[in-house]
Amino acid sequence: MKIMEGGDTLNITNVRVRKINLEGKMKAIVSVTFDDAFVVHDVKVVEGQNGLFVAMPSRKTPDGEFRDIAHPISAAAREIISVAVLSAYEEAIAS
């Protein structure tokens, strides 16, 4: 899958489902590799009120709030990453 931003492209070259949880709201932990050169770990598949969604890696701040430490800049990039991650998750639980 390709993410195009300002004429540049970024390819998702691998999505690896590292852990699956059948219980609870957090369903999986995933790693996403871009251009076989950069990987983002601890992307999560979460069961929300409106179905599954992808949560980016985050860190808890001193005031108890969670802030993303890696995230897509545009809505289009977020959608492409979400589709790739959710597809990999669906394949993993089906096998």
Secondary structure, 3 states (H helix, E strand, C coil): CEEEECCEEEEEEEEEEEEECCCCCEEEEEEEEECCCEEEEEEEEEEECCEEEEECCEEECCCCCEEECCCCCCHHHHHHHHHHHHHHHHHHHHC
